[in-house]
Protein backbone atom coordinates (compact mmCIF):
# COMPACT_ATOMS: atom_id res chain seq x y z
CA UNK A 1 0.00 0.00 0.00
CA UNK A 2 0.97 3.61 -0.45
CA UNK A 3 1.11 6.42 2.07
CA UNK A 4 0.64 9.76 0.35
CA UNK A 5 2.08 12.88 1.98
CA UNK A 6 -0.05 15.72 0.65
CA UNK A 7 1.48 19.07 -0.22
CA UNK A 8 -0.82 21.21 1.92
CA UNK A 9 0.57 23.03 4.96
CA UNK A 10 -2.41 23.14 7.31
CA UNK A 11 -3.57 25.22 10.24
CA UNK A 12 -6.02 23.94 12.85
CA UNK A 13 -8.08 26.66 14.52
CA UNK A 14 -11.06 27.17 16.79
CA UNK A 15 -13.61 29.94 16.27
CA UNK A 16 -15.77 30.78 19.28
CA UNK A 17 -19.51 30.68 18.65
CA UNK A 18 -19.90 34.34 19.64
CA UNK A 19 -17.21 35.33 17.14
CA UNK A 20 -18.49 33.44 14.12
CA UNK A 21 -20.19 36.48 12.58
CA UNK A 22 -16.87 38.23 11.95
CA UNK A 23 -15.59 35.15 10.11
CA UNK A 24 -18.59 34.32 7.94
CA UNK A 25 -17.39 36.35 4.94
CA UNK A 26 -14.13 34.42 4.74
CA UNK A 27 -15.75 31.06 5.50
CA UNK A 28 -18.44 31.55 2.85
CA UNK A 29 -15.74 32.42 0.32
CA UNK A 30 -13.78 29.26 1.20
CA UNK A 31 -16.84 27.01 1.07
CA UNK A 32 -18.81 28.41 -1.85
CA UNK A 33 -16.43 30.58 -3.89
CA UNK A 34 -13.39 28.33 -3.91
CA UNK A 35 -12.52 29.38 -7.46
CA UNK A 36 -11.91 32.89 -6.09
CA UNK A 37 -9.24 31.60 -3.69
CA UNK A 38 -6.11 29.48 -3.93
CA UNK A 39 -7.30 27.26 -1.10
CA UNK A 40 -7.28 23.51 -1.80
CA UNK A 41 -7.98 22.10 1.68
CA UNK A 42 -10.82 23.44 3.83
CA UNK A 43 -12.87 21.80 6.56
CA UNK A 44 -15.34 23.33 9.02
CA UNK A 45 -16.88 21.34 11.88
CA UNK A 46 -19.41 22.79 14.30
CA UNK A 47 -19.77 21.24 17.75
CA UNK A 48 -21.68 22.55 20.78
CA UNK A 49 -18.50 24.32 21.93
CA UNK A 50 -17.09 26.00 18.83
CA UNK A 51 -16.22 25.74 15.15
CA UNK A 52 -13.06 23.83 14.22
CA UNK A 53 -11.36 24.96 11.02
CA UNK A 54 -8.71 22.94 9.16
CA UNK A 55 -7.38 24.99 6.28
CA UNK A 56 -4.26 25.39 4.19
CA UNK A 57 -2.10 28.50 4.39
CA UNK A 58 -3.77 30.14 1.40
CA UNK A 59 -7.20 29.61 2.91
CA UNK A 60 -6.08 30.83 6.32
CA UNK A 61 -5.37 34.23 4.75
CA UNK A 62 -9.12 34.61 4.16
CA UNK A 63 -9.84 34.63 7.91
CA UNK A 64 -9.56 37.82 9.97
CA UNK A 65 -7.31 38.22 12.96
CA UNK A 66 -9.51 38.07 16.03
CA UNK A 67 -9.43 37.33 19.73
CA UNK A 68 -12.23 34.85 18.99
CA UNK A 69 -9.90 32.63 16.92
CA UNK A 70 -7.43 30.26 18.58
CA UNK A 71 -4.82 28.54 16.41
CA UNK A 72 -3.02 25.33 17.34
CA UNK A 73 0.69 25.97 17.71
CA UNK A 74 1.92 23.85 14.80
CA UNK A 75 1.80 23.42 11.05
CA UNK A 76 0.16 20.13 10.11
CA UNK A 77 0.57 17.84 7.12
CA UNK A 78 -2.12 15.50 5.80
CA UNK A 79 -1.36 11.84 5.12
CA UNK A 80 -3.62 9.57 3.12
CA UNK A 81 -3.41 5.78 2.75
CA UNK A 82 -4.36 4.38 -0.65
CA UNK A 83 -4.17 0.95 -2.21
CA UNK A 84 -2.88 0.44 -5.71
CA UNK A 85 -1.14 2.92 -7.93
CA UNK A 86 -2.23 6.08 -9.65
CA UNK A 87 -2.81 9.53 -8.34
CA UNK A 88 -4.61 10.52 -5.18
CA UNK A 89 -7.93 11.19 -6.89
CA UNK A 90 -8.48 7.75 -8.42
CA UNK A 91 -6.90 5.47 -5.82
CA UNK A 92 -9.18 3.53 -3.52
CA UNK A 93 -9.10 4.90 0.03
CA UNK A 94 -8.88 2.69 3.09
CA UNK A 95 -11.26 3.15 6.03
CA UNK A 96 -9.98 4.46 9.35
CA UNK A 97 -10.41 1.14 11.14
CA UNK A 98 -8.41 -0.54 8.38
CA UNK A 99 -5.43 1.70 9.12
CA UNK A 100 -5.75 1.52 12.91
CA UNK A 101 -3.12 -1.17 13.32
CA UNK A 102 -0.86 -0.27 10.39
CA UNK A 103 -0.73 3.53 10.85
CA UNK A 104 -2.51 4.86 13.94
CA UNK A 105 -1.10 2.37 16.47
CA UNK A 106 2.56 2.57 15.32
CA UNK A 107 2.46 6.37 15.46
CA UNK A 108 1.00 6.22 18.97
CA UNK A 109 3.70 3.74 19.99
CA UNK A 110 6.31 6.30 18.92
CA UNK A 111 4.56 9.14 20.80
CA UNK A 112 3.45 10.91 17.63
CA UNK A 113 0.21 12.83 18.07
CA UNK A 114 -2.32 12.66 15.23
CA UNK A 115 -5.41 14.67 14.33
CA UNK A 116 -7.98 12.76 12.26
CA UNK A 117 -10.38 13.95 9.59
CA UNK A 118 -12.58 11.31 7.97
CA UNK A 119 -14.57 12.41 4.95
CA UNK A 120 -17.09 10.77 2.62
CA UNK A 121 -14.24 10.03 0.22
CA UNK A 122 -11.29 9.09 2.43
CA UNK A 123 -9.48 9.50 5.75
CA UNK A 124 -6.81 12.11 6.40
CA UNK A 125 -4.23 11.60 9.15
CA UNK A 126 -2.81 14.97 10.19
CA UNK A 127 0.63 15.04 11.80
CA UNK A 128 2.78 17.94 12.87
CA UNK A 129 5.23 18.97 10.16
CA UNK A 130 8.11 18.69 12.61
CA UNK A 131 7.17 15.03 13.26
CA UNK A 132 7.32 14.03 9.59
CA UNK A 133 10.85 12.51 9.69
CA UNK A 134 9.83 10.20 12.53
CA UNK A 135 6.49 9.44 10.86
CA UNK A 136 8.26 8.38 7.67
CA UNK A 137 10.79 6.28 9.55
CA UNK A 138 8.02 4.60 11.55
CA UNK A 139 5.86 3.70 8.55
CA UNK A 140 8.44 3.11 5.81
CA UNK A 141 8.57 -0.65 6.40
CA UNK A 142 4.82 -1.03 5.82
CA UNK A 143 4.15 1.51 3.08
CA UNK A 144 5.55 2.98 -0.08
CA UNK A 145 5.94 6.65 0.87
CA UNK A 146 5.01 9.16 -1.82
CA UNK A 147 4.71 12.92 -1.89
CA UNK A 148 1.80 14.39 -3.83
CA UNK A 149 2.53 17.60 -5.74
CA UNK A 150 -0.05 19.11 -8.09
CA UNK A 151 -1.87 15.79 -8.23
CA UNK A 152 1.22 13.78 -9.19
CA UNK A 153 3.09 11.39 -6.92
CA UNK A 154 6.84 11.31 -6.37
CA UNK A 155 8.98 9.11 -4.16
CA UNK A 156 9.39 10.63 -0.70
CA UNK A 157 13.04 10.74 0.24
CA UNK A 158 14.22 9.55 3.63
CA UNK A 159 14.63 12.58 5.88
CA UNK A 160 17.58 11.10 7.70
CA UNK A 161 16.22 9.71 10.96
CA UNK A 162 18.84 7.08 11.74
CA UNK A 163 20.04 7.71 15.26
CA UNK A 164 18.06 7.42 18.44
CA UNK A 165 15.29 5.36 16.85
CA UNK A 166 14.40 2.77 19.46
CA UNK A 167 11.77 0.12 18.89
CA UNK A 168 9.07 1.04 21.39
CA UNK A 169 7.90 -1.23 24.14
CA UNK A 170 4.30 -2.02 23.29
CA UNK A 171 1.95 -1.42 26.19
CA UNK A 172 -1.82 -1.80 26.57
CA UNK A 173 -3.83 1.28 25.65
CA UNK A 174 -6.77 1.59 28.04
CA UNK A 175 -9.31 4.28 27.22
CA UNK A 176 -8.81 7.03 29.78
CA UNK A 177 -11.28 9.68 28.59
CA UNK A 178 -15.05 9.71 29.20
CA UNK A 179 -17.28 8.52 26.37
CA UNK A 180 -20.71 9.86 25.44
CA UNK A 181 -23.12 8.77 22.71
CA UNK A 182 -25.64 11.45 21.68
CA UNK A 183 -29.15 10.48 20.66
CA UNK A 184 -28.79 11.87 17.12
CA UNK A 185 -28.32 9.63 14.12
CA UNK A 186 -25.94 10.98 11.49
CA UNK A 187 -25.46 10.76 7.75
CA UNK A 188 -22.08 10.90 6.01
CA UNK A 189 -22.70 12.15 2.52
CA UNK A 190 -21.53 14.31 -0.36
CA UNK A 191 -22.89 16.24 -3.29
CA UNK A 192 -21.82 17.13 -6.80
CA UNK A 193 -19.89 20.44 -6.70
CA UNK A 194 -21.96 21.57 -9.69
CA UNK A 195 -25.08 21.48 -7.50
CA UNK A 196 -23.48 23.47 -4.68
CA UNK A 197 -24.88 26.85 -5.84
CA UNK A 198 -28.43 25.47 -5.76
CA UNK A 199 -28.17 24.61 -2.05
CA UNK A 200 -25.72 27.32 -0.97
CA UNK A 201 -28.34 29.35 0.92
CA UNK A 202 -29.54 26.25 2.75
CA UNK A 203 -25.99 25.21 3.62
CA UNK A 204 -25.18 28.70 4.93
CA UNK A 205 -28.25 28.50 7.15
CA UNK A 206 -27.19 25.08 8.45
CA UNK A 207 -23.60 26.22 9.02
CA UNK A 208 -24.17 29.53 10.74
CA UNK A 209 -27.78 30.05 11.76
CA UNK A 210 -29.48 26.73 12.54
CA UNK A 211 -28.31 26.53 16.13
CA UNK A 212 -31.07 28.93 17.10
CA UNK A 213 -34.76 28.52 17.92
CA UNK A 214 -35.81 27.54 14.42
CA UNK A 215 -33.75 24.36 14.37
CA UNK A 216 -36.17 21.49 14.03
CA UNK A 217 -36.02 17.81 14.81
CA UNK A 218 -34.82 17.77 18.41
CA UNK A 219 -37.09 18.38 21.35
CA UNK A 220 -35.88 20.79 23.99
CA UNK A 221 -36.18 17.98 26.53
CA UNK A 222 -33.70 15.79 24.67
CA UNK A 223 -30.51 16.77 26.46
CA UNK A 224 -28.49 14.04 24.75
CA UNK A 225 -29.07 15.54 21.28
CA UNK A 226 -26.01 17.57 20.27
CA UNK A 227 -25.22 20.06 17.56
CA UNK A 228 -22.70 18.58 15.09
CA UNK A 229 -22.16 19.48 11.46
CA UNK A 230 -19.09 19.07 9.27
CA UNK A 231 -18.38 20.45 5.79
CA UNK A 232 -15.17 19.72 3.89
CA UNK A 233 -14.04 20.90 0.47
CA UNK A 234 -10.73 19.21 -0.25
CA UNK A 235 -9.17 19.20 -3.70
CA UNK A 236 -12.58 19.67 -5.29
CA UNK A 237 -14.41 16.96 -3.33
CA UNK A 238 -17.22 17.85 -0.92
CA UNK A 239 -17.98 15.88 2.23
CA UNK A 240 -20.84 16.48 4.66
CA UNK A 241 -21.62 15.02 8.07
CA UNK A 242 -24.97 16.03 9.54
CA UNK A 243 -27.73 14.56 11.62
CA UNK A 244 -30.71 12.86 10.06
CA UNK A 245 -33.07 15.79 10.68
CA UNK A 246 -30.77 18.19 8.82
CA UNK A 247 -30.58 15.94 5.74
CA UNK A 248 -34.37 16.12 5.47
CA UNK A 249 -34.09 19.84 4.72
CA UNK A 250 -32.29 19.15 1.44
CA UNK A 251 -34.08 18.59 -1.88
CA UNK A 252 -34.38 15.02 -3.10
CA UNK A 253 -31.51 13.62 -5.15
CA UNK A 254 -29.02 16.33 -4.14
CA UNK A 255 -27.16 14.42 -1.44
CA UNK A 256 -25.34 11.21 -2.26
CA UNK A 257 -26.55 8.24 -0.24
CA UNK A 258 -25.40 4.67 0.00
CA UNK A 259 -27.67 1.94 -1.34
CA UNK A 260 -28.43 0.91 2.24
CA UNK A 261 -29.16 4.47 3.37
CA UNK A 262 -26.88 3.78 6.30
CA UNK A 263 -27.16 5.86 9.46
CA UNK A 264 -24.34 6.37 11.94
CA UNK A 265 -24.21 6.87 15.69
CA UNK A 266 -21.57 8.95 17.41
CA UNK A 267 -19.18 8.21 20.23
CA UNK A 268 -17.83 11.46 21.62
CA UNK A 269 -14.47 11.24 23.39
CA UNK A 270 -13.43 13.59 26.18
CA UNK A 271 -14.81 15.21 29.30
CA UNK A 272 -12.39 18.14 29.28
CA UNK A 273 -10.72 19.56 26.14
CA UNK A 274 -8.21 16.98 24.93
CA UNK A 275 -5.51 19.32 23.67
CA UNK A 276 -3.00 18.40 20.99
CA UNK A 277 -0.08 16.84 22.85
CA UNK A 278 -1.52 13.60 24.22
CA UNK A 279 -0.67 10.63 22.03
CA UNK A 280 -2.76 7.54 21.45
CA UNK A 281 -6.34 8.82 21.80
CA UNK A 282 -7.28 7.84 18.24
CA UNK A 283 -5.54 4.48 18.70
CA UNK A 284 -7.44 3.80 21.93
CA UNK A 285 -10.73 4.03 20.02
CA UNK A 286 -9.83 2.72 16.57
CA UNK A 287 -7.93 -0.43 17.59
CA UNK A 288 -10.90 -2.15 19.32
CA UNK A 289 -13.12 -1.21 16.36
CA UNK A 290 -10.57 -2.67 13.96
CA UNK A 291 -10.36 -5.87 16.01
CA UNK A 292 -14.16 -6.17 15.81
CA UNK A 293 -14.08 -5.25 12.09
CA UNK A 294 -16.49 -2.35 12.64
CA UNK A 295 -16.16 0.49 10.10
CA UNK A 296 -15.84 3.98 11.49
CA UNK A 297 -15.39 7.60 10.55
CA UNK A 298 -13.27 9.64 12.95
CA UNK A 299 -13.30 13.43 13.22
CA UNK A 300 -11.00 15.25 15.61
CA UNK A 301 -11.96 18.77 16.62
CA UNK A 302 -10.15 21.48 18.54
CA UNK A 303 -11.52 20.27 21.88
CA UNK A 304 -12.95 16.76 21.49
CA UNK A 305 -12.85 13.68 19.25
CA UNK A 306 -15.78 12.00 17.53
CA UNK A 307 -16.14 8.48 16.12
CA UNK A 308 -19.08 7.52 13.93
CA UNK A 309 -20.07 3.85 13.75
CA UNK A 310 -23.00 2.10 12.04
CA UNK A 311 -26.22 2.52 13.98
CA UNK A 312 -26.68 -1.22 14.46
CA UNK A 313 -23.24 -1.55 16.09
CA UNK A 314 -23.49 1.25 18.66
CA UNK A 315 -24.35 -0.90 21.69
CA UNK A 316 -21.58 -3.41 21.06
CA UNK A 317 -19.15 -0.55 20.38
CA UNK A 318 -20.00 1.23 23.63
CA UNK A 319 -19.72 -2.04 25.52
CA UNK A 320 -16.34 -2.88 24.02
CA UNK A 321 -14.92 0.60 24.58
CA UNK A 322 -16.16 0.82 28.16
CA UNK A 323 -14.68 -2.60 28.89
CA UNK A 324 -11.38 -1.35 27.51
CA UNK A 325 -11.63 1.82 29.58
CA UNK A 326 -11.65 -0.24 32.78
CA UNK A 327 -8.84 -2.56 31.71
CA UNK A 328 -5.46 -1.81 33.21
C-alpha positions as CSV (number, residue, x, y, z in Angstrom):
1,X,0.0,0.0,0.0
2,X,1.0,3.6,-0.4
3,X,1.1,6.4,2.1
4,X,0.6,9.8,0.4
5,X,2.1,12.9,2.0
6,X,-0.1,15.7,0.7
7,X,1.5,19.1,-0.2
8,X,-0.8,21.2,1.9
9,X,0.6,23.0,5.0
10,X,-2.4,23.1,7.3
11,X,-3.6,25.2,10.2
12,X,-6.0,23.9,12.9
13,X,-8.1,26.7,14.5
14,X,-11.1,27.2,16.8
15,X,-13.6,29.9,16.3
16,X,-15.8,30.8,19.3
17,X,-19.5,30.7,18.7
18,X,-19.9,34.3,19.6
19,X,-17.2,35.3,17.1
20,X,-18.5,33.4,14.1
21,X,-20.2,36.5,12.6
22,X,-16.9,38.2,12.0
23,X,-15.6,35.2,10.1
24,X,-18.6,34.3,7.9
25,X,-17.4,36.4,4.9
26,X,-14.1,34.4,4.7
27,X,-15.8,31.1,5.5
28,X,-18.4,31.6,2.8
29,X,-15.7,32.4,0.3
30,X,-13.8,29.3,1.2
31,X,-16.8,27.0,1.1
32,X,-18.8,28.4,-1.9
33,X,-16.4,30.6,-3.9
34,X,-13.4,28.3,-3.9
35,X,-12.5,29.4,-7.5
36,X,-11.9,32.9,-6.1
37,X,-9.2,31.6,-3.7
38,X,-6.1,29.5,-3.9
39,X,-7.3,27.3,-1.1
40,X,-7.3,23.5,-1.8
41,X,-8.0,22.1,1.7
42,X,-10.8,23.4,3.8
43,X,-12.9,21.8,6.6
44,X,-15.3,23.3,9.0
45,X,-16.9,21.3,11.9
46,X,-19.4,22.8,14.3
47,X,-19.8,21.2,17.8
48,X,-21.7,22.6,20.8
49,X,-18.5,24.3,21.9
50,X,-17.1,26.0,18.8
51,X,-16.2,25.7,15.2
52,X,-13.1,23.8,14.2
53,X,-11.4,25.0,11.0
54,X,-8.7,22.9,9.2
55,X,-7.4,25.0,6.3
56,X,-4.3,25.4,4.2
57,X,-2.1,28.5,4.4
58,X,-3.8,30.1,1.4
59,X,-7.2,29.6,2.9
60,X,-6.1,30.8,6.3
61,X,-5.4,34.2,4.7
62,X,-9.1,34.6,4.2
63,X,-9.8,34.6,7.9
64,X,-9.6,37.8,10.0
65,X,-7.3,38.2,13.0
66,X,-9.5,38.1,16.0
67,X,-9.4,37.3,19.7
68,X,-12.2,34.9,19.0
69,X,-9.9,32.6,16.9
70,X,-7.4,30.3,18.6
71,X,-4.8,28.5,16.4
72,X,-3.0,25.3,17.3
73,X,0.7,26.0,17.7
74,X,1.9,23.9,14.8
75,X,1.8,23.4,11.1
76,X,0.2,20.1,10.1
77,X,0.6,17.8,7.1
78,X,-2.1,15.5,5.8
79,X,-1.4,11.8,5.1
80,X,-3.6,9.6,3.1
81,X,-3.4,5.8,2.7
82,X,-4.4,4.4,-0.6
83,X,-4.2,0.9,-2.2
84,X,-2.9,0.4,-5.7
85,X,-1.1,2.9,-7.9
86,X,-2.2,6.1,-9.6
87,X,-2.8,9.5,-8.3
88,X,-4.6,10.5,-5.2
89,X,-7.9,11.2,-6.9
90,X,-8.5,7.8,-8.4
91,X,-6.9,5.5,-5.8
92,X,-9.2,3.5,-3.5
93,X,-9.1,4.9,0.0
94,X,-8.9,2.7,3.1
95,X,-11.3,3.2,6.0
96,X,-10.0,4.5,9.4
97,X,-10.4,1.1,11.1
98,X,-8.4,-0.5,8.4
99,X,-5.4,1.7,9.1
100,X,-5.8,1.5,12.9
101,X,-3.1,-1.2,13.3
102,X,-0.9,-0.3,10.4
103,X,-0.7,3.5,10.8
104,X,-2.5,4.9,13.9
105,X,-1.1,2.4,16.5
106,X,2.6,2.6,15.3
107,X,2.5,6.4,15.5
108,X,1.0,6.2,19.0
109,X,3.7,3.7,20.0
110,X,6.3,6.3,18.9
111,X,4.6,9.1,20.8
112,X,3.5,10.9,17.6
113,X,0.2,12.8,18.1
114,X,-2.3,12.7,15.2
115,X,-5.4,14.7,14.3
116,X,-8.0,12.8,12.3
117,X,-10.4,13.9,9.6
118,X,-12.6,11.3,8.0
119,X,-14.6,12.4,4.9
120,X,-17.1,10.8,2.6
121,X,-14.2,10.0,0.2
122,X,-11.3,9.1,2.4
123,X,-9.5,9.5,5.8
124,X,-6.8,12.1,6.4
125,X,-4.2,11.6,9.2
126,X,-2.8,15.0,10.2
127,X,0.6,15.0,11.8
128,X,2.8,17.9,12.9
129,X,5.2,19.0,10.2
130,X,8.1,18.7,12.6
131,X,7.2,15.0,13.3
132,X,7.3,14.0,9.6
133,X,10.8,12.5,9.7
134,X,9.8,10.2,12.5
135,X,6.5,9.4,10.9
136,X,8.3,8.4,7.7
137,X,10.8,6.3,9.5
138,X,8.0,4.6,11.6
139,X,5.9,3.7,8.6
140,X,8.4,3.1,5.8
141,X,8.6,-0.6,6.4
142,X,4.8,-1.0,5.8
143,X,4.2,1.5,3.1
144,X,5.5,3.0,-0.1
145,X,5.9,6.6,0.9
146,X,5.0,9.2,-1.8
147,X,4.7,12.9,-1.9
148,X,1.8,14.4,-3.8
149,X,2.5,17.6,-5.7
150,X,0.0,19.1,-8.1
151,X,-1.9,15.8,-8.2
152,X,1.2,13.8,-9.2
153,X,3.1,11.4,-6.9
154,X,6.8,11.3,-6.4
155,X,9.0,9.1,-4.2
156,X,9.4,10.6,-0.7
157,X,13.0,10.7,0.2
158,X,14.2,9.6,3.6
159,X,14.6,12.6,5.9
160,X,17.6,11.1,7.7
161,X,16.2,9.7,11.0
162,X,18.8,7.1,11.7
163,X,20.0,7.7,15.3
164,X,18.1,7.4,18.4
165,X,15.3,5.4,16.8
166,X,14.4,2.8,19.5
167,X,11.8,0.1,18.9
168,X,9.1,1.0,21.4
169,X,7.9,-1.2,24.1
170,X,4.3,-2.0,23.3
171,X,1.9,-1.4,26.2
172,X,-1.8,-1.8,26.6
173,X,-3.8,1.3,25.6
174,X,-6.8,1.6,28.0
175,X,-9.3,4.3,27.2
176,X,-8.8,7.0,29.8
177,X,-11.3,9.7,28.6
178,X,-15.0,9.7,29.2
179,X,-17.3,8.5,26.4
180,X,-20.7,9.9,25.4
181,X,-23.1,8.8,22.7
182,X,-25.6,11.5,21.7
183,X,-29.2,10.5,20.7
184,X,-28.8,11.9,17.1
185,X,-28.3,9.6,14.1
186,X,-25.9,11.0,11.5
187,X,-25.5,10.8,7.7
188,X,-22.1,10.9,6.0
189,X,-22.7,12.1,2.5
190,X,-21.5,14.3,-0.4
191,X,-22.9,16.2,-3.3
192,X,-21.8,17.1,-6.8
193,X,-19.9,20.4,-6.7
194,X,-22.0,21.6,-9.7
195,X,-25.1,21.5,-7.5
196,X,-23.5,23.5,-4.7
197,X,-24.9,26.9,-5.8
198,X,-28.4,25.5,-5.8
199,X,-28.2,24.6,-2.1
200,X,-25.7,27.3,-1.0
201,X,-28.3,29.4,0.9
202,X,-29.5,26.3,2.7
203,X,-26.0,25.2,3.6
204,X,-25.2,28.7,4.9
205,X,-28.2,28.5,7.2
206,X,-27.2,25.1,8.4
207,X,-23.6,26.2,9.0
208,X,-24.2,29.5,10.7
209,X,-27.8,30.1,11.8
210,X,-29.5,26.7,12.5
211,X,-28.3,26.5,16.1
212,X,-31.1,28.9,17.1
213,X,-34.8,28.5,17.9
214,X,-35.8,27.5,14.4
215,X,-33.7,24.4,14.4
216,X,-36.2,21.5,14.0
217,X,-36.0,17.8,14.8
218,X,-34.8,17.8,18.4
219,X,-37.1,18.4,21.3
220,X,-35.9,20.8,24.0
221,X,-36.2,18.0,26.5
222,X,-33.7,15.8,24.7
223,X,-30.5,16.8,26.5
224,X,-28.5,14.0,24.8
225,X,-29.1,15.5,21.3
226,X,-26.0,17.6,20.3
227,X,-25.2,20.1,17.6
228,X,-22.7,18.6,15.1
229,X,-22.2,19.5,11.5
230,X,-19.1,19.1,9.3
231,X,-18.4,20.4,5.8
232,X,-15.2,19.7,3.9
233,X,-14.0,20.9,0.5
234,X,-10.7,19.2,-0.3
235,X,-9.2,19.2,-3.7
236,X,-12.6,19.7,-5.3
237,X,-14.4,17.0,-3.3
238,X,-17.2,17.9,-0.9
239,X,-18.0,15.9,2.2
240,X,-20.8,16.5,4.7
241,X,-21.6,15.0,8.1
242,X,-25.0,16.0,9.5
243,X,-27.7,14.6,11.6
244,X,-30.7,12.9,10.1
245,X,-33.1,15.8,10.7
246,X,-30.8,18.2,8.8
247,X,-30.6,15.9,5.7
248,X,-34.4,16.1,5.5
249,X,-34.1,19.8,4.7
250,X,-32.3,19.1,1.4
251,X,-34.1,18.6,-1.9
252,X,-34.4,15.0,-3.1
253,X,-31.5,13.6,-5.2
254,X,-29.0,16.3,-4.1
255,X,-27.2,14.4,-1.4
256,X,-25.3,11.2,-2.3
257,X,-26.5,8.2,-0.2
258,X,-25.4,4.7,0.0
259,X,-27.7,1.9,-1.3
260,X,-28.4,0.9,2.2
261,X,-29.2,4.5,3.4
262,X,-26.9,3.8,6.3
263,X,-27.2,5.9,9.5
264,X,-24.3,6.4,11.9
265,X,-24.2,6.9,15.7
266,X,-21.6,9.0,17.4
267,X,-19.2,8.2,20.2
268,X,-17.8,11.5,21.6
269,X,-14.5,11.2,23.4
270,X,-13.4,13.6,26.2
271,X,-14.8,15.2,29.3
272,X,-12.4,18.1,29.3
273,X,-10.7,19.6,26.1
274,X,-8.2,17.0,24.9
275,X,-5.5,19.3,23.7
276,X,-3.0,18.4,21.0
277,X,-0.1,16.8,22.9
278,X,-1.5,13.6,24.2
279,X,-0.7,10.6,22.0
280,X,-2.8,7.5,21.5
281,X,-6.3,8.8,21.8
282,X,-7.3,7.8,18.2
283,X,-5.5,4.5,18.7
284,X,-7.4,3.8,21.9
285,X,-10.7,4.0,20.0
286,X,-9.8,2.7,16.6
287,X,-7.9,-0.4,17.6
288,X,-10.9,-2.1,19.3
289,X,-13.1,-1.2,16.4
290,X,-10.6,-2.7,14.0
291,X,-10.4,-5.9,16.0
292,X,-14.2,-6.2,15.8
293,X,-14.1,-5.2,12.1
294,X,-16.5,-2.4,12.6
295,X,-16.2,0.5,10.1
296,X,-15.8,4.0,11.5
297,X,-15.4,7.6,10.6
298,X,-13.3,9.6,13.0
299,X,-13.3,13.4,13.2
300,X,-11.0,15.3,15.6
301,X,-12.0,18.8,16.6
302,X,-10.2,21.5,18.5
303,X,-11.5,20.3,21.9
304,X,-13.0,16.8,21.5
305,X,-12.9,13.7,19.3
306,X,-15.8,12.0,17.5
307,X,-16.1,8.5,16.1
308,X,-19.1,7.5,13.9
309,X,-20.1,3.8,13.7
310,X,-23.0,2.1,12.0
311,X,-26.2,2.5,14.0
312,X,-26.7,-1.2,14.5
313,X,-23.2,-1.5,16.1
314,X,-23.5,1.2,18.7
315,X,-24.4,-0.9,21.7
316,X,-21.6,-3.4,21.1
317,X,-19.1,-0.5,20.4
318,X,-20.0,1.2,23.6
319,X,-19.7,-2.0,25.5
320,X,-16.3,-2.9,24.0
321,X,-14.9,0.6,24.6
322,X,-16.2,0.8,28.2
323,X,-14.7,-2.6,28.9
324,X,-11.4,-1.4,27.5
325,X,-11.6,1.8,29.6
326,X,-11.7,-0.2,32.8
327,X,-8.8,-2.6,31.7
328,X,-5.5,-1.8,33.2
